[in-house]
């Protein structure tokens, strides 16, 4: 078994909002009177950013054939061709134990197609 760690960069900005959120521009920027900005994606600082990102990542993992271990959605397992992998999530960080380096490499390659990753080894 080998242990791996990866981080998703800009994680909160990858999630689609589930409600309409409007905001004013930061100080130093201006809009015409009575105008504001409607967000299309989540961003850091929103109360729901972490939860939205978790739902986004969890949906991707389940589509990839991982199964959740327990009800909290933090531990996932994958079995493929006699090999196995366990994954632990903490916000935008993942720790992974895999019986096969090839299985992990394929997973990381597929994950990086959806999210910008930093492979921590």
C-alpha positions as CSV (number, residue, x, y, z in Angstrom):
1,X,0.0,0.0,0.0
2,X,1.2,3.5,-0.8
3,X,0.1,6.8,0.7
4,X,-0.6,9.9,-1.5
5,X,-1.6,13.5,-0.8
6,X,-3.1,16.0,-3.2
7,X,-4.7,19.5,-3.0
8,X,-7.3,21.0,-5.2
9,X,-6.3,24.6,-6.2
10,X,-9.0,27.2,-6.3
11,X,-11.4,24.6,-5.0
12,X,-14.2,27.0,-3.9
13,X,-14.3,28.6,-7.3
14,X,-15.1,25.4,-9.1
15,X,-18.6,25.0,-7.5
16,X,-21.8,26.2,-9.1
17,X,-24.1,28.2,-6.7
18,X,-27.4,26.7,-5.7
19,X,-29.0,30.1,-5.0
20,X,-28.7,33.5,-6.5
21,X,-26.1,35.7,-4.7
22,X,-25.5,39.3,-5.5
23,X,-22.7,41.5,-4.2
24,X,-21.3,45.0,-4.3
25,X,-17.9,45.6,-5.8
26,X,-15.0,46.0,-3.5
27,X,-13.8,49.4,-2.5
28,X,-11.9,51.1,-5.3
29,X,-14.2,49.8,-8.0
30,X,-17.5,51.3,-9.2
31,X,-20.7,50.4,-11.0
32,X,-23.4,52.6,-12.3
33,X,-25.9,53.7,-9.6
34,X,-28.3,50.9,-8.6
35,X,-26.2,48.1,-10.2
36,X,-24.6,45.1,-8.5
37,X,-22.8,41.9,-9.4
38,X,-24.5,38.5,-9.7
39,X,-22.1,35.6,-8.9
40,X,-22.0,32.7,-11.3
41,X,-19.6,30.6,-9.3
42,X,-18.8,30.2,-5.6
43,X,-15.8,32.1,-4.2
44,X,-13.8,32.2,-1.0
45,X,-15.5,34.0,1.8
46,X,-19.1,32.8,1.2
47,X,-20.6,30.9,4.0
48,X,-21.7,28.1,1.7
49,X,-18.4,27.8,-0.3
50,X,-17.0,24.8,1.6
51,X,-20.2,22.8,1.5
52,X,-20.8,23.6,-2.2
53,X,-17.3,22.4,-3.0
54,X,-17.8,19.2,-1.0
55,X,-21.0,18.4,-2.8
56,X,-19.3,19.0,-6.2
57,X,-16.3,16.8,-5.3
58,X,-18.5,14.1,-3.7
59,X,-20.7,13.9,-6.8
60,X,-17.6,13.5,-9.0
61,X,-16.2,10.7,-6.7
62,X,-19.5,8.8,-6.7
63,X,-19.7,9.1,-10.5
64,X,-16.2,7.7,-10.6
65,X,-17.5,4.6,-8.8
66,X,-16.2,5.4,-5.3
67,X,-18.6,4.5,-2.5
68,X,-18.9,6.6,0.7
69,X,-17.9,4.9,3.9
70,X,-20.2,6.1,6.6
71,X,-22.7,9.0,6.5
72,X,-20.4,12.0,6.8
73,X,-18.9,11.9,3.3
74,X,-15.3,12.1,4.3
75,X,-14.0,8.6,3.6
76,X,-14.5,6.9,0.2
77,X,-13.4,3.6,-1.2
78,X,-12.9,2.2,-4.7
79,X,-12.4,-1.3,-5.9
80,X,-11.3,-1.9,-9.5
81,X,-9.8,-5.1,-11.1
82,X,-8.8,-6.6,-7.8
83,X,-7.1,-3.4,-6.6
84,X,-8.4,-1.0,-4.0
85,X,-8.1,2.6,-3.0
86,X,-9.3,4.5,0.1
87,X,-9.6,8.3,0.1
88,X,-10.0,10.7,3.0
89,X,-11.1,14.3,2.3
90,X,-10.6,17.5,4.4
91,X,-12.0,20.5,2.6
92,X,-9.8,20.7,-0.6
93,X,-7.1,18.2,0.5
94,X,-7.2,14.5,-0.2
95,X,-5.2,11.6,1.4
96,X,-5.2,8.4,-0.5
97,X,-4.0,4.9,0.2
98,X,-3.9,2.6,-2.9
99,X,-2.8,-1.0,-3.4
100,X,-1.7,0.0,-6.9
101,X,0.3,2.9,-8.1
102,X,-1.2,2.5,-11.6
103,X,-4.8,2.8,-10.1
104,X,-3.8,6.0,-8.3
105,X,-2.1,7.5,-11.3
106,X,-5.2,6.9,-13.4
107,X,-7.4,8.4,-10.7
108,X,-5.2,11.4,-10.4
109,X,-5.1,11.9,-14.1
110,X,-8.9,11.8,-14.3
111,X,-9.4,14.0,-11.3
112,X,-7.0,16.6,-12.8
113,X,-9.3,16.8,-15.9
114,X,-12.1,18.1,-13.6
115,X,-10.1,20.1,-11.0
116,X,-6.7,21.9,-11.0
117,X,-4.5,19.8,-8.7
118,X,-1.3,20.1,-6.8
119,X,0.1,16.6,-6.3
120,X,1.8,16.5,-2.9
121,X,3.2,13.0,-3.4
